[in-house]
Amino acid sequence: MPGADLAALERAALSGNSHARMELANHLIEFPADSDQCQRGLNILLGLAEGSHGAAAQWLLGVYYIQATALPGAHAEAARWLERAASAGVAPAIDRLANLHLRGLGVPYSRAKAITLLQGLADVGFQRAAWDVAYLYGEDHTETEAASAFARACTLAYPPAYYSLGLRFALGAGVTRDAGFARALLLRANDAGYPDALHAADALAPDSECGQSASTWYAALKQNHAAARPLLQQLLQEGITIDFSRKPIIPRVESHFASLGHPGIHLDGLGRLTVKAGAQAAVASPALRWEQLAQSPRVTICRNFATREECAHLIYVARGALAQPEQYTGKTLAGLTENSQFTGRGCPLGALVSDAVVRTVERRIAQHCAHTVDTIEPCSIIAYEPGEEYHSHVDFFSQEQIERNRKVLKDFSGQRLVTFLLCLQAPEAGGETVYDHSGLSVVYETGMATLHFNVTPAGTPDAQSLHHGCPVQLGQKWLMRTTLREHSLYRA
């Protein structure tokens, strides 16, 4: 913020303007954590947290501590403030508190608690929360319950929900298979530009199989949405806290969607939209199996690590936030190195944007890599267009970098032991990862995970792990990436 604007805020704050004090504090906490400015900003927020602007100040304190991972006890402090803001009905605080429960940061790990929190948001019309609830039900292998929850999210006209419910009707996952209805749902998701929607429709519910039914259901879905717009407008939230008076609108919206007349969708005895139980095909992958490709460097792959649904969702979450490396890596030593080697774009999935899928994938990584989840670096998404590549590099830290991380960044998590890459979308040609010394070339498949060790079995940096991402020749390449560290990233 320019100095003149900050000075004006200072004057307004000193005159007793509470909104100016809030805005001033919000700017001051952007200074380094050990600076006088940051401490002053926190003190202002602490004062406001007990006054008439308490909910907003509590939310900002939660936001600050959820990102201040270098501070001892930061996540416990974040949880404390988010719980207070959530109790006051601050919607984003409820969402972030649920996210902490999905990771077990500052609060006990509890999917059930996260679902309860997210369901509260879904019941007043928050689209993403409704989708997250459904996804978490699916991860718990309750496919019919998941399908019902995705149908409820569809009533809110959320494109990811059309996609997810379409997959279930295409596969017969928790519902009776209906290719025509599945294709119509997937095409509605495609209308909103949802990743993979058209490909999934053509692969799982081709027009040749559906006949006229897909067109009929597609037209009915469009008409139903158009007619529901006045109701949906009433659910739009304004301000920072939830307006619970909107809750009674949800049954009306769900009843309207049920009027489509699909035989697999109805209202239950409580008036909630529900799908009839049907086939029990699974959207989730079967048991994961790792294949070792090389010993020097150590490289393994798992071809079915993530589902089609998870891959499409992660692309959807990241694509609007992709940026050049210098815009999101900062000026850290590791970031400057990446800026000179990586020609694609990327997006970090930090504490304020991670969701149920990100947290679930993180726990899956920990489980199948024999690491604890607190050693996993925050994930990021990287994307390559034709001609873009990642030049030869290693992912391990030098001893100099480790020391600098400790002194400058207060990062005591040590070496990057393992690199994890998940292919969200494989390119049509090119884009292989090649390990320079061994010549091993890994050709990506959508949903496939690759692990390579950055250190030898003795724990020393492995020069054999030098690798590069070949230029994409045709199509796009999307990866989710992270590394597994030597120690926890978070200070107790």
N, C-alpha and C positions, 0 to 999 in steps of 0.2 A: 504494500500500500504506500503511495507517495507520502512523503513527510508532511505536506500541507494538509492532506486529508486526515492523517492520523492526529495532527495537532487540532483540527476542527473537532474530531471525535473527543479528544481529551477535554476541550473546553465544554462541549455539550455534556460529557459525563460529570465534570466537576460542578455543573449547574444543577445536577440532580436528575438528569434525564436517564431513566432506567434502560430504555432501548439503546441509547448511546453507550451506556456502561456495558451492556451485553455485547454490542458490536465491537467495542474497544477491546474487551476481554478476549473475544474470538480472534482478533488480530494479534494480540500480544502472545497468546499461547502457541502461535506459529513460530516464535523465536525458539532457539535451542533450549532444551529442558533445563540446563544449568544456568540460564541467563536470568538477570534481574527482571527483564520484561516478561518472560514466561511466568515466573513466580508471581509477579504482580497480577497478570491475567488470571491465574488460578485463584488468587486471593479474592479478586473481584467476583469470580463465579461462585466461590464458596459463600460469599456474602449474599449474592442474589439467590442462591439455591434455597435459602430459608425465607425468602420474601414472596411477593406477589408474582414474580417471574420465575418461581422455583422450578417448575417442570422443564422450562427451556434451558435453564442453567444446569440442572441435573443431567439433561441430555448432552449438553456440550462437554460437561466433565466426563461423562461416559465415553463420548467420542474421543476426547483427548487421551484418556488412559488406555482405551482399546488399541490405540496406535503406538503408545509409548512403551513398546515391549522391552526396551533397554532398562527401564526403571524397575527396581525390585518390587514385586507384588503388584505390578501394573494391572494384570487381569482381574485380580481380586477387587482392586479399587474400581475398575471399570464395571464389574458386575454389581458392586454396591450402588453406584450411581445409576446404572441402567435399570436396576430393580426399582429404585425410587421413581425414576421417570416413567417406567412401565406402569407402576401403581397409579400414577397420575394420568394414565391413558395416552402417553406419547407413543404413537404408532411405530416410528423407527426404532425406539428403545426396546419395544416388545420384540421386534424382528431381530435386532442385534443380540438381545438376551437369549433368544432361542438359538441363535447361531453359536453363542458361547457354550450352550448346553450340548450342541452337536459336536463340539470339539473338546469339551471338558476343560475350558480355560476359565479360571476364576470361580467356576461353579462345577458341581459334579457332572460328569458325562451322563446325559439322560435323553434318549430319543423321545421317550414318552412325554417328558416335560416340554421339550421343543415342540412336539406336535400340539400339545395343549395350548401353548402360547400362540403358535401360528394359526391354529383353528379359530382362536378368538379374533384374529385379524381377518381371516377368511369370512367369518360370519357377519362382518360389517362391510364386506365387498372388496377386500384387498386381493387383487388378482394373483400376484406372485405367491402370496401366502397360501392361497387355495391350491395352487399347483404344487408347492413344496409339500403340503400335507399329503397330497395324493402320491407324490413320488416316494415319500417316506413310508407310506403304507405298502407300496409296491416292493420296496427294499425289505420289508418285513414279511414278504411272500404271502400277503393277503390280497391277491389280484382282484377279486371281486370288489373288495372294499376300496382298493386303489381306483378301479374303474369308476365306481360311484363318485369318488372324490374328484376325479378328472372331469366327470360329467358336470358336477357342480361348478367347477372352474370354467367349463365351457359356457355355462349360463351367464358368466361375467364377460363373455366375448374375448377371452384371452387366447391368442393364437397358439402358444405352446400347449394349451389344454386340448384344442382341436387336434393337434398333432398326436399327443399322447393317447387320447381316447381313440383316435383313428388307428394307431398301431394296435391297440388292444382288440378292436373289432376286426382288424385285418388278420391278426394271429389267433383269435379265439382265446385271449388271455383274460380269464375271469368272466368272460361273456360268451354268448353264442356268436360264432363267427358270422359276419355280414359284410361281404366284400363291397357291396354297393354303398352302404352307409359309411364304411371305413374310407373308401375313396373320396366320398363327399367331404368328410371331416378333414382329410389330409389336403384336399384342394382348398378348403377354407383357410387352413393354415398357410398354404402356399400363396393365397391372395395377399397375406400380410408379409410375404417374403420370408417365411420361416425356413431355416436351413433344412435341407433333405426332404421337405414335405412332398415335393413333386416326384423325386426319385423313389421315395417310399411308396407313394401311390402306384407308380408304374411297376414297381418290383413286387409289392405284396397284394395289391388289389387292382390288377391291370384292367383297362377299359374293356378289353375283349371278354373278360370274365363277368363284368358287372352289368353290361347291357344298359337299358334305360334307367335302372334303379339309381345309379350314381348321379345321373343328371337330375332326377326327381328329388333325391335327398339334398343335393347341393342347392337347388333352387329353394327348397323348404328351409334349409339352414339360413340362407341369406335373408329370406323373407322374415323368418323368426327373429333374427338379429335386428333387422330394421324396425320391426314392431316393438322390440324391447327397448329401443333407445331412450324413450322418455323415462322408463323405470331405471335404467342404468345411469342416466344423468343424475338421478336423485342420490346415487351412491357415491358420487364424486366427493372426496374428502377435501375440506379446506382447513387450513391452520395446522398446528402441530399435534393437537390432541384429537382423539377419536370422538366422533359424534355417534354415541350408541343409539340415538333415536332412529338411525337408519337401519338398525338390525331387522325390524319387521319387514323391510322391503325384500330381504333375501328369499323368504318362502314364496313371495309373489313372482320374483324373477325365475325361481326354479320351477314353479308351476307353469309359467309361460313356456319355458323350454320343453317341459313334459308334453305340452300341447302339440309338439311336432307329431306325436302319435307313433313313435317308433316302438315296436313290441318289446324291445329289450330295455326300455327306460320308462319308469313310472314313479309315482310319489308313494312313499311308505306311509305307515300308520301315523307318523309324526309330521307328515307333510313335507318331508325332505326328498329331494331327487335321488333316485337309487336305480342301479342297473340290476337286471335279473341275472343271477348266477348262471354261468354256462361252462364252456370248456376251460380247462386249467393249464393251457400252454403258458410258458413263462416268457416274460419280456427280458428278465435278467438272464445273464449268461450262466451256463452250467459251471461245474467246478473248474477252477482255474488251473491251468497246467503250464509250467515253465519249461522252455527248451533252451539248453545251453548251446550257444553258437561258437564260442571261442574261450580259450583259457588265458590267452595273453594278447590283448587285455581280456578280462573276464566280462563276457557279454551274454545276456540271456534275454529271451522274449516270451511274452504271453499273448497269444493271438486273440483272446476274447476277454481282455481285462475290463473293458467298459462296453456298455450296451450302445446300440444305435441311438436310443433316446438320450443317453447321457452325453454322447458326442455332439449331437445336434444342439442340445441345450447349452453346452459350454461355448460353442461357436456363437449362438444367439446372444449369450450374456456378454461376450467379449467384443463382438465385431464393431459395435458403435464406439468403442473406446480405444481401438487400436491406434498406436502412435509410433513414430520413429524412436529408436532406442534412446537417443539423447534426451527425449522428452519424458521418459519414464524411469530410466536407470539412475538419473542424477549424475553427480560428478565423483562417485566413489571410484576407487581403482578398478574394481571389477566392472563397473558400468562403463568406464572409459575404454576398457579393453573390448567390451562387447560392441560399443559404438563403432569401432574400427573394423570389426570382423563380420557383423551381422547386417545384411542389407534388406531384411524384411521389416515387418512391424510387429509390435507386441503390446500386451496389456497385463499388468500385474493384477492378481485377484486378492487384493488386500483385505484387511479386517472389516472394511465398510462395505465391500461388495461380494464377499464370499457367501455362498448360499448352501442349501441342503445337498446339492450334487457335489460341490467342491469339498464340503466336509466329509461326505460319504466316501468319495474317492481317496481323500487323504487317509482315512482310517483303513481303507482297503490296501493302500500302499504300505502302511505300517504293518498290517497283519501279514501280508505276503512277502515282506522284505525283512522280517524279523527285527524291526526297529520300533521304538516307541513313537507315537504320533508327534510328540513335542520336539523331535529331532528333524521334522520335515520343514524345509523352508517354505514360506508362502508361495503358492503356485503362480504361474503366469501362463498366458496363452501367446503363442507366436504364430504368425501367418506369413506365407510366402506366395508371391505371384510369380508367373513365368520369368525366368532370368534371375530371380533373387536366390541368395545362398547364404551359408554361414561358413566362413573361411576356417582353415585348420586352427584348432585351439585345444587346450586342455581345460578341464573344469576344476581341478584341484587348486588349492591355494598354496602359494609359496609361504615360507615361514615369515617373510616380511609382511605379506598380506594378513596372515593370522595375527601378527603382533599389532598391525595397524588397526585391524578390526576391533581388537581388545581396547586399544588406547583411544581411538577416535570414535568408533561407533558403539563402544561398550558391548560388543558382541563377543561372548565368551564360548560360543558353540563350536569353535575349532574347525577342523578340516571338513571339506566336502568329501565324504567317503564314497557316495554312490550318486549317479545321475539317473533320474527317472524321466522317460519321455513317453507320452501317450498320444497316439495318432488319432486326432479327431476327424480328419478328412485326408485321405491319401490322394496325392496328385495322380493324374492319368499317366504321366511320364516324368522321369527324373525325380530329384528330391531325395535320393538315397542318402543314408548316413554311412560314410566310409571311414574305417579306422586305418589311418595312414600307414602304420608300420606293418600291420598284418595283411592289409588289403581286403579285410572283411567288409562286405557291403550289405547293409540292412535295407531291404525294400519294404516300405510301410504298407500296412493294411489298416483300414478304419477300425478302431477299437483295440488295436494292438499296442501293447506296452513293451518298451525296451529298457533294460537296466544295463548300465555298464559301471564297473567299479573304477574309481579314480585313484585308488591306492592298491598296492600289492597285498597279498595275504599277511605280510608282516606289518602293514599299516603305513608304509612309506609311499610318497607320491609315485605313481606309475606312469612313466613317460610313454609307455605303450598305449596309453589311453588317448593319445593325440587323435583327433577325429575332425571331420568336416561334413557339412551338409551340402550335397551337390545342388547345382542350380535346378530349379523346377523347370521342366520343359513344356508341360501341358497341364492345365488345370490349376488348382490351388492346393497347398499343403498347410494343414493346421495341426499344431502340436500343443499339448499341455505339458509343462515341464516343471520339475523341481529337483532339488538335491537333498540328500539325507546327510545330516551333519553328525559330527563326532559326539557332541553333547547337546543338551536341551538348548533351544533358542531363547527360552524364557527364564528369567531370574525369579526365584521364589521370593 
